[in-house]
Amino acid sequence: MLPGAASPSVTEAVPEIRPGVLAGYLGRDLPDSLKLLPAPPKEGSAAFRNDQAVSRASQKLRGTARDVLAASDAELGFPHVAGAFSCALGVPVSQDQSPRLYRLLRRTLTDAGLATYAAKDHYRRTRPFVFYKEGTCAPKDEAALRNDGSFPSGHTSIGWTWALVLTQVAPDRTDALLARGRAFGESRLVCNAHWQSDVLAGRTIASATFARLQSDTAFQADVAAAAREVQSLRAGGDAPSSDCAAEAAALAMPIEGVQ
């Protein structure tokens, strides 16, 4: 967008890179996860033994309310995932009520997710459910996950990017948003889909993605528009449709050894 130009209308179309997935803001100008991250821990190393300890501790939460939330966090499809941060944000998030915020989440999902693939495809790390010959919280995804590298965690990169972006939309909700962003990534431990080092690396790539987004004018315009939508929803007394008390109870269940 040229300096002085009007913010793009929400009715302006954003192309899809595949059905249901909007193009991101960054295009090919993504952080290079292979350059930014160290290699994942080798089997038998002290770091890998720590990954194993956290993995086994996280599986004690299967069948609990935390597991139910983890399974919900695993589903990245819209409109479902649009509500993942609604309790932390304090307002409902939907295409009808907050279209610019909804688009902001869809586009940053693409940037944050794709930014992990240089390292994912290079290391092709085995996921914990494959290593232990177990299942995950999302059985329908397991076939695809077996062939998708574990390091770094794409879900974590997306969730932490969203948390950082939303702190710009609603700065007064920063603590709640960052706590939810951290938990969104840690849901991958409970799901048995990632090791802890995958999750930590995902946050690094999210931070790099967020930094890169700061110089994109279309992103900044959508952040400003999303902030106005949130303010309007608050003024109208609109509350999240999610069960925020149940979410809080699930998030209060700690995973032993998580850093």
N, C-alpha and C positions, 0 to 999 in steps of 0.2 A: 504494500500500500504506500503510495506517495505521501510525503509530508503534506499535511493539511487536507488530505482526502477524508471523506466521511468513513465512519466505521462500516464494515460490510454488513449488509442486511442479513438477518437470520434466514431469510428466504433464498439467499444465494446458495447455489448448490456446491457442495464439496464432493469431489469424485470419490468413488469407492475403489480401493486397490484389490478387493475381492468382495463377493456379495456380503453385505452387512458390515463391512469394515471400511471406515472412512480413511482417506489419506491423512497423514499426520501434518504437522506444521513444518517439519524439518526436511521432509523429502529424503534425499541421500546424505544430507549434512548431519549425520548422527554421530554421537560419541563412539569411539572405537573401543569396544569392551576388551578386545584382545590386547590392546596397548595399556589399558587402564588397570587391568586386574592381574594379580599373580596367578600362577597355575593353581588349580584346586589341590587339596591335600592328597598325597599318595596313600594308597592302602598300606596299612602297617605303621604309618607315621603317628606321632603323638596327636597331631591335628586331626587325623582321620579317626583316631580312637575317641577324641572328643566329639566329633560328628556322630559317631556310633552311640555314644552315651546319651547325647541329646535326643537322637532318634528313638532310642528305646524308651526314654522318659516320656517323650511326646506321645507314644503309642498307648500309654496308660490313660490317656484322655479319650480314646476311641469309645464311642457309645455314650458320651456325655454331651451336655449342652455345647461345650466347646467344639466337639466334633461336628455337631449340627451346623454351627456357624462356619466352621472350616469348609464344610461341603458347600455351603452357600457362597463363600468367598471363592471357591474354585470355579464357579460358573461366571465366565467373563462376557457372556452374551448380553446384549441390550434388548429390552429394557431392564432385565433383572438386576444387573450389576450397578445400574445407575443409583440404586438406593443404598449401596454399601456404606456410604459416608453420610447418609441423611441424618442419622441420630447425632453423629459428631458435629454436623453442620447446623442442626437444629431446625431444618426445614425439609419439606419433601423435594425430591429431585425427579423430574420427569420431562419428557419432551413437550408436553402440553403446558406445564406450569413454569418451567425454566429452560426454554429451548436453547439459549446460548450456553448455559452451564452444561446442559446435556451434550451439546456438540463439543464443548471444551473437553469433557471427559472422554468422548469417543475419539477425538483426534489425538489427545495426549496418550491414550492407551496405545495407539499405533506407534508413536514415537518411542515410548518407553519399552514396549515389547520388542520392537525390531532392533533397538540398540543393544540388546543382549546377544544377538545371534552370531556376531563375529567370534566370540568366545565359546558360545554353545556349540557351534559347528566345528570349531577347532578341537576342543577337548572331548566332546561327546561323552561326558561323564555319566556313569551308570546311576540311576536313581535308587533311593533306598528300597522302594517296594520291589524293584527288580533284584537288587542285591540280596534281599532277605527272602525272596520268593513269596511275597505277601500281596495284599491288595491295597487299594487307596480309598479315599472317601468319595471318589468319582469313578466308578468302574467303567463307565462309558468312554472315559478319556484314556484308559490305560493303554490301549493298543497304540494310539498316537504318541503317548508319552514314552513308550519303550524306545522309540526311534528319535526322541527329541532330547538333546543334551540337558543334563541337570544343572550345569554350572555356566552362568549364574541363573538365579530364579527369575523368570520373566514375570510371574505374578507379583513377586516382591517389587521388581522394578516399576511395574504399573501402579501398585498400591502406594508405594512411597512417593512416586512422582505425583499421583493424585493428592496425597496428603500435603505435599509442598505447594502445589498449585492452589489448593483450596485455602491455604493460609493466606494467600494473596487475595482471594475472594472474600474471606471472612477472617481478618486478622485476630479479632477478639475470640475466635474459637481455636486458636493455634494449638493449645495443649491437647484438647480433645481430638483434633484432626490428626496430629502427629501420633498420638497414642493409637488411634484407629489404623493409621497407616502402618505402624509397626506390627500390630496384630494381624493385619491383612496378610503380610508376608509370613508371619509365624504360623498362620493357618496351614501353610504348605508343609510345615513339620508335622502337624497333627494329621494332615492328609496322607502322610507317608510318601509324599511326592518329591521332597527335597531334603538335602542335608543342611545343617545350620550354616556352614560356610557358603553354600549356594545363596542362602537368604541374605547374609551379610554382603556378599558381592552384588546382589541385586540392588541393595540400597545404594551402593557406590555408583552403579550405572544410572539409577534414578536421579541421584544428585547431579551427575554429569549432564543428563538429559535436561533437567530443570535449569541448570546454568545456561545451556545452549538456547533454551527457549526464551530467555530473557531479552534477547536481541531480535526476536521475531515480532514484527508489528501486528500481524494478524492475531497471533497469540495474545499479545497485550490488549488488543481491542476486545477480544472475547473475554478475557479476565475482567476488564472493566464492565462489560455488559453483564457478565454473570454476577458480579458484585451488586449491580443495580437490581437484578432479578431477586437475589437473596434478600436485599433490603426491602423490596416490595412484598415478598412473601412474609417476612417478619412483621411488617406493618399491618398486613392483613390477618395476622394471627394464624397462618398456616403451620400446621405441625406435621412432623414425619408420620407416615402411615405405618412404619415399622414398629415392632414391639421393642422399644428402646430399653425397657427394664430387663427383658430377657437377654438382650444383647449385652448389656452391662454385666449381668450375672455370668454369662459365658466368658466374657473377657477377663473377669476376675479370677479365672482358673489358671494358675501359672504353669508354665512348662519348666520342669527342673533343669537347671544348667544353661538356660538360654541367656546369651549375652546381649 
